[in-house]
C-alpha cells in the first residue's frame, strides 16, 4: 500500500478537529492511492510523498480562486500540484496542495442531500486526482476522472456522486 505524508492546516474554526480531519483524510486518500496503484498502475515514490491539506473558509478560497483562476467567487476545492504530472507518471516527493472551503462544502452537502463527511470525502478524492494530472476540462477527461472518482468512492462504501448527470466540464 502506498504511503502518504499528509500535512493539515485548519484555517477556519467551523471544521472538525485535526485528529478527525486527519483520520478521514488518511482513510480517503489512502484508499485513493491504493486504487490508483492497483487499478491504474500508478507508480509511487519509495518515500511517502507529501501533500498539504488546507481546510479553510469561503472568504479565503474566494481570494485564492480569484488570484489563480480569475474567478472572483468561492469554490468547494482547489488543487495545486507541486509539479506538473501526467496520469500514470511517477510523482516527486511533494504532490501539492488541496484547499477546501467549509461553507461551500456544507451548502453543497445540503443541496445534494448528502452528509458533510461523504461530500468532503468526494472532494478529497477529486482534489487528489488533480494532483496526479487528472482533469475535467474536456468531456473525455471529465468522463475518465468522474469514473475514477466513482470507483474510488465505491471502495469507501459511497455511491456515485455523478449519477444522472452529464460530465462536468
C-alpha positions as CSV (number, residue, x, y, z in Angstrom):
1,X,0.0,0.0,0.0
2,X,1.4,3.4,-1.0
3,X,2.2,5.7,1.9
4,X,1.4,9.4,2.0
5,X,2.8,12.2,4.2
6,X,-0.3,14.3,4.9
7,X,0.1,17.7,6.4
8,X,-3.0,19.6,7.6
9,X,-3.7,23.2,8.2
10,X,-7.1,24.3,9.7
11,X,-7.8,27.9,9.0
12,X,-11.5,28.0,10.0
13,X,-12.9,27.1,13.4
14,X,-16.0,25.5,12.0
15,X,-14.1,22.4,10.8
16,X,-13.9,19.2,12.8
17,X,-10.8,18.9,14.9
18,X,-7.4,18.0,13.5
19,X,-7.5,14.3,14.6
20,X,-10.9,13.8,12.9
21,X,-9.8,15.5,9.7
22,X,-6.5,13.6,9.6
23,X,-8.3,10.3,10.2
24,X,-10.8,11.0,7.4
25,X,-8.0,12.3,5.1
26,X,-5.8,9.3,5.7
27,X,-8.6,6.8,5.1
28,X,-9.9,8.6,2.0
29,X,-6.5,9.4,0.3
30,X,-5.0,6.1,1.3
31,X,-7.9,4.3,-0.5
32,X,-7.5,6.6,-3.5
33,X,-3.7,6.0,-3.6
34,X,-4.2,2.2,-3.3
35,X,-6.8,2.3,-6.0
36,X,-4.5,4.2,-8.4
37,X,-1.7,1.8,-7.8
38,X,-3.8,-1.4,-8.1
39,X,-6.2,-0.4,-10.8
40,X,-4.4,2.3,-12.8
41,X,-0.8,1.0,-12.3
42,X,0.2,4.5,-10.9
43,X,3.8,4.4,-9.7
44,X,4.6,5.9,-6.3
45,X,8.0,7.0,-4.9
46,X,9.6,4.8,-2.3
47,X,9.5,7.6,0.2
48,X,6.0,8.7,1.1
49,X,5.2,11.8,-1.0
50,X,3.9,14.8,0.9
51,X,0.7,16.6,0.3
52,X,-0.8,19.6,2.1
53,X,-4.5,19.9,3.0
54,X,-5.8,23.3,3.8
55,X,-9.2,23.4,5.5
56,X,-10.4,27.0,5.1
57,X,-13.5,29.1,4.6
58,X,-15.3,30.8,1.7
59,X,-13.6,34.1,2.0
60,X,-10.1,32.6,1.8
61,X,-10.8,30.3,-1.1
62,X,-12.5,33.1,-2.9
63,X,-9.3,35.1,-2.8
64,X,-7.2,32.1,-4.0
65,X,-9.7,31.4,-6.7
66,X,-9.6,35.0,-7.9
67,X,-5.8,35.1,-7.9
68,X,-5.1,31.7,-9.5
69,X,-8.1,31.1,-11.7
70,X,-9.5,34.6,-12.3
71,X,-12.8,33.6,-10.8
72,X,-13.9,36.0,-8.1
73,X,-16.2,33.6,-6.2
74,X,-15.8,30.8,-3.6
75,X,-15.5,27.2,-4.8
76,X,-15.5,23.9,-3.0
77,X,-12.0,22.6,-3.7
78,X,-8.8,23.8,-5.4
79,X,-5.8,21.7,-6.1
80,X,-2.3,22.9,-6.8
81,X,0.1,20.2,-8.0
82,X,3.7,20.8,-6.8
83,X,5.0,19.7,-10.2
84,X,3.1,19.1,-13.5
85,X,2.2,15.4,-13.7
86,X,0.5,13.2,-16.3
87,X,-1.7,10.4,-15.1
88,X,0.5,7.2,-14.8
89,X,3.8,9.1,-14.3
90,X,5.7,8.8,-11.1
91,X,5.3,11.8,-8.8
92,X,8.1,13.5,-6.9
93,X,8.5,13.9,-3.2
94,X,5.8,16.6,-3.0
95,X,2.4,16.1,-4.5
96,X,1.0,19.5,-3.9
97,X,-1.8,21.3,-2.0
98,X,-5.6,20.7,-1.8
99,X,-7.6,23.6,-0.4
100,X,-11.2,23.1,0.7
101,X,-13.8,25.7,1.8
102,X,-16.1,24.6,4.7
103,X,-19.2,26.8,4.0
104,X,-19.3,25.7,0.3
105,X,-19.0,22.0,1.3
106,X,-21.8,22.5,3.9
107,X,-24.1,24.2,1.4
108,X,-23.4,21.6,-1.4
109,X,-23.9,18.7,1.0
110,X,-27.3,20.0,2.0
111,X,-28.2,20.7,-1.7
112,X,-27.1,17.2,-2.7
113,X,-28.8,15.6,0.3
114,X,-25.5,14.0,1.5
115,X,-23.7,14.1,4.8
116,X,-21.0,16.6,5.2
117,X,-18.4,13.8,5.6
118,X,-19.5,12.0,2.5
119,X,-19.3,15.2,0.4
120,X,-15.9,16.1,1.9
121,X,-14.7,12.6,1.1
122,X,-15.7,13.1,-2.5
123,X,-13.9,16.4,-2.7
124,X,-10.7,15.0,-1.2
125,X,-10.7,12.3,-3.9
126,X,-11.4,14.9,-6.6
127,X,-8.6,17.1,-5.4
128,X,-6.2,14.2,-5.0
129,X,-6.8,13.1,-8.6
130,X,-6.0,16.6,-9.8
131,X,-2.5,16.3,-8.2
132,X,-1.9,13.2,-10.4
133,X,-2.7,15.1,-13.6
134,X,-6.4,14.2,-14.0
135,X,-8.6,17.0,-15.2
136,X,-12.1,17.7,-16.4
137,X,-11.6,20.5,-19.0
138,X,-12.7,18.3,-21.9
139,X,-15.7,15.9,-21.9
140,X,-13.5,12.8,-22.3
141,X,-11.2,13.9,-19.5
142,X,-14.2,14.6,-17.3
143,X,-15.7,11.2,-18.0
144,X,-12.4,9.5,-17.1
145,X,-11.9,11.5,-13.9
146,X,-15.5,11.1,-12.8
147,X,-15.4,7.3,-13.4
148,X,-12.2,7.1,-11.3
149,X,-13.8,9.2,-8.5
150,X,-16.9,6.9,-8.6
151,X,-14.9,3.7,-8.4
152,X,-12.7,5.1,-5.6
153,X,-15.7,6.2,-3.6
154,X,-17.3,2.8,-4.1
155,X,-14.3,1.2,-2.3
156,X,-15.2,3.5,0.6
157,X,-18.8,2.4,0.5
158,X,-20.1,5.7,-1.1
159,X,-22.5,5.9,-4.0
160,X,-21.8,7.5,-7.4
161,X,-21.8,11.3,-6.9
162,X,-22.5,11.9,-10.6
163,X,-25.4,9.5,-11.1
164,X,-27.9,11.0,-13.5
165,X,-25.6,13.9,-14.5
166,X,-23.7,14.8,-17.6
167,X,-19.9,15.0,-17.1
168,X,-18.9,18.3,-15.5
169,X,-16.6,20.2,-17.9
